Amino acid sequence: MTNLILLAVLSSFCFVVFWVLVWRNWDKNQPEPFWSLIVAMILGLMAGILLLAVIKTKTIWTMIKDDYDSILFMICLISIEEILKFFGFLIGKKIYRHELNQTVDGFSYGAATGLGFAFIENIVYFVNYQMDLWLVVFRSLDTMFTHSLLTGIFAFYFMIAFNPLCIKDRKLPIAYKHEVTFFQYFLDFFKALKFHITFSHVLKHRKSQHQHRHTEVIFEGFWIVIIFHFMHNFFAEYMIFGKSLYFVVIFIIAIMVLFCLHAFDQEWYQKIAWKRTKS
């Protein structure tokens, strides 16, 4: 059993290193220091341990799992995963704050946080399934990459929401930090489903005629991540007429990658002056 655990840890760690290098090399103009990426991964790992602790306890979680339809349970679990990873990023932001000097750095640190989460999750799966080769390959190449990609997107939207500077060739920033009432939180949560900021500003790199509340941007990033994550898990786990739908997952991942490639533009985003940031 000890050898199995060690093998699982080593296998998961090797792929974490691989994906960290991939994400770090993507940011060619200003790669992030390894120490801050390691901090982000450790916080993601802690988020993963926290989720596992909740799942293992015989509490209300078990009741939810037993009473709810499997689709609703999947949505519930996905939401908790993304929120925990996002809080890991928020805690890390206070530690490597001065390294976050570009809006697009949200991708790098969000991805590192997601990799830490996937690292501990993979160890559990590898041990439970006795290092099944197909499972190891699938979770190391697909699941690990997806976790990092989704958390990277979420963190990127957070950076847009709290970046006080104007974007290049813009008169106004996309968003501004504002005191939000409970009603506005509720309104923005559903208003974000229009994906106006994404299609009008993030993907088209278009000037903003007016500023949006920071909550609109954050909730929009949340919905994008939840939708991508749900589609990925649904087509990876469910079958129709006895046929696997995993081939659809490949298209979903391709769409996520294209989304990031289009949004990732270091020249478009100005550097952040943290002395002007209140968050």
N, C-alpha and C positions, 0 to 999 in steps of 0.2 A: 504493500500500500504506500509506503514511504517513497519507494522508487517511482511509483505512478504519479504521485503528487509532484515530486521533483521534475519529472519529465514534462508534466503539464505546465508547471511554472516556467521551465526553460523554453518550451515551445511558444507559449504565449508571449514571453518576454522578447524572444527573437523577432516576432512579427510586430511587436510594439516598436522596437528599434527601427525596423524597416519602414513603418508608416510615419514615424517621427521624422526620419530623414527625407521621406517623400514630401511631407508638408513643409518642412523647413526649407528644402531646396526650391519649393514653389515660390517662396518669397525671396527671389534672387537679389533684389535691390538692397534689402535690409533684413537679412536673416535674424531670427530671434536667438538670443543666447541659450545654450543648453540648460543652464541652471534654472531659468525661469520656466522653460518647457517641462523640466522635471518636476518643479513645484506644481504646475498645472496638472500633470499626470497623477501625482500623489493625491491631490484633492479629488480628482475624478475617481481614483481607486477607493478613497474613503467614501465617496458617494455610492459606489457599487457595494461596498461592505454594508453600508446603512440599509440599502434596499434589500440585500440578502437577509439581513437581520429581521427586517419587518416581515418578509415573506415567510421566514421559518417560524415565526411566533404564532401560536394558536390564538389569535385575537380576532378582531372584527375583519381583518384581511381575509381570513379563511371563510368567514360568512359571506363576504362579497364574492369571493371566487366560486363558492358553491351555489349561491342564489342567482347570480347574474348570468345572462347569456354570454357565451365565450367571446363574441365580438365586442360586447360592452366591456368585458373584463380586459380584453386586449387593449382597448382604447384607454382604460383606466391605468393599466400597467405602463403603457407607452408614455402617458402624460406624467406619471410619477417619475419615470426614468429621466425624461427630458428636464423636468423641473429640478431634480436632484443634481444632474450634471450642470445645469445652469447656475445653481447656487454655488457649486464648486468653482465655477469660473468667476463668480462675483467675489468670493473670498480670495481667490488667487489674484484678482485685479488689484487688491489692496497691497499685495506683496510685491508684485512685479509691475507696479503702476507706471514707473518711468520707462519701462520697456514698451509699453503700449503707446507708441508715438505716431501710429497711423491707424486710421479707421479699419483698414483691411487686416490689421493685426488680430482682430477678433477671430478671423478664420483660424489663424495659427494656434492661439491659446485655447480657443474653443475645441479645436481638433485634438490638442494634447490632453485636455480634460476628458474628452470622449474616449480617447485611447486608454487612459487610466481606468475608466469605468469598464471598458471592454476587456481589459487585461484580467481583472479579478473575475468577471463574469465567465470568460473563456476557461479559466482554471477550473471553475466549478463544473462546467459542461464537459471538459476534457476528462476529468476524474470520473464523473458520473457515467460517461459513455466509454470508459476504458480506452481512451486515446484512439477512438475510431478514426481511421485515416480520412474518410470523406468529411466527417464532422470537423476535424482539425483544419482541413483545407477550407471548408465553407466558412467557418467562423473566423478564421484568420484573414482571409482575403475579402469576404463579403461583409460579414457582421461587424468586424473591427473597423473596416473602412467606413461603413455606413454610420456607425456610432460617432466617429470622429467628424465626418462630413456634416451630419445633422447638428451637432453641438457647435461646430464652426459657423454654420449659418445663423444659429440662434445668437451666438456671441457677436457676430457681425452686425446684426440688427440692433443689438444693445449699443454697440459703438456708434452707430448712426444716431440712435435716440439721444445719446448723452454727449455727442460731439458738439461743443459750442461754436465751433468755427464754421464759416461759410465754406461750401464746396467750391472747387475751382470753377470760375466763370459764373458764379451764382450771386445773387443779391442777398439771399437769405439761406440759412441752414435749412435742412429738411425738417428738423424737429427742434423743439425747445422744451426745457424742463419747466413744468408748471404744476402748481398745487392742484391736485385732481380730487374732486368729490367722489363719493361712492357711486353716485349716478353716472358720472363721467367714466369711471372705471368700467361699469356695466355696459355703457354705451360703446366705449372704445373696443371692448372685448368682441362685440358682434360687428361693429363697424369695420374692424380689421379684415373681416371675411370678404370685403370688396377688393382687397389687395391693390388698392389705389397707389400706395406708396411704392410697392414693388414694380408694378407695370408702368407707372408714370415717371418714377425717379431712379430706383435702384437699377433696373434693367435698361432703361432708355437713356440714363444719365442726363435727364432733362432738368432744366431750371425749375425751381419751386416758386410758384406765384404767392404762396402763403405758407406759413409754418404750421406743422402738425404737432399735436401733443406727443410727448415722448411715449406715453402709454399706447398710442395708436401704432407706433413703430414696433414696440416690443411685442404687443399682442399679434401683430401681423407676422413677425418672425416666428412666434410660438405656433400659430396656425399652419404656417408653411411646413415647419418641422414635424408637427403632429400628422399632417396629411401625408407627407413623404414617408414617415416612419410606419404609419398604419398600412399604406399601400405596399410597402416593402414586406412587412411581416405577414400580411394577409396572403399575398401571392407566393410567399416562401413556404407557408405552413399549410394552406388549404388546397384541396384538390376538387376538380369538377369532373364528374363522370369517370372517376378513378384515374384521371390524368393530372400530373403535376403542372402547376402554373409557374414554375420557377423561371422559365424563359422570360416572363413578363418583368421579373425582378431586374434582369439585365437592362431592360429599357428604362426602368425607373431610376436605376443608378446612373445611367447615361444622362438622363434628364437633370438629375441633381448635379452632376459634374459640369454639364453645360451651363446650368444656372450659376454655379460658383465662378466658372471661367468668365462668364459675361459680367458678373458683378465685381470680380476681382480686377481692379484697375488702380494701381498705385499712383499713377499720374493724375487720375481724376480726383482723388481725395487728397486734400491738403493734410499736412502733418498737424497733430493735435498739440496745442499749447496747454499743458495741464494746469498752469498757474491761473488760467481763466476758467477752469472746470470746477464746478461746485460738487460734483458727484465723487 
